[in-house]
Amino acid sequence: MSDAANRTSLSVEMTTEDFGIDKIPVGDRAFAVAYLTMVGVAMIGWLYVITRAGLAAIGWIISG
């Protein structure tokens, strides 16, 4: 590996140790990822519903 890659790898390693990321069990990380994915999908769904309702209301007002 090049010197820059070694420094970057070491920097990432030190950062994860500083924040304690390396001590979090894999199961907890998997749960957090699954939870955040579900929240993201729900937010996208609500955004879709609100957008569709807004566009329908605008269409109803214009054609009116």
N, C-alpha and C positions, 0 to 999 in steps of 0.2 A: 504494500500500500504506500501511497505517497505520504509525504509529511503533512500535507494539508488534511488528507483524509484521516490520518491518525489523530491530529489535533481536534478535528470535528468529532470523531468518535469519543475521544476522552472528554470533550466538553459536554456531550450528550450524557455520558455516563455520570459525570459529576453533577449535572443538573438533576437527573433522576434520583440520585442519592440525596441531594439537597431537599427535594420535595417529598421524598419518601415513596416515590412511585414504584420503585423496585420491591417494596415490602407489601404492596397490596396483592392479596391472593388472586389467582387467575379467575376463580369463580365470581368474585366480587366485580372484577373488571368486566367480565362477560355480562353480568347482570346490568351493570351501568350502561354498557353499550346497547344492550337490548332495550333497556328502558328509554334511553335517549332516542333510539331509532323509532320506538313507538310514539314518543312525544312529537318527534319531527313529522311522522306520517299523519298524526292527528292534526297538527297545525296546518299541514298542507291541505288536508281534507276540509278543515274549517275555512281556510282561505278560498278554496274552490267554491264552497257553498255560498259564502258571503259575496264573492265576485259574481256568481251566477244570479243570485237574488238581486244584486245591484244592477246588473245589466238588464234583467227582466223588468225591473222597476223603471229604468230609464226608457226602455223600449215601449213600455205601457204608457209612460207620460208623453213620449214623442208621438206615438200613433193614436193616442188618445181619447 
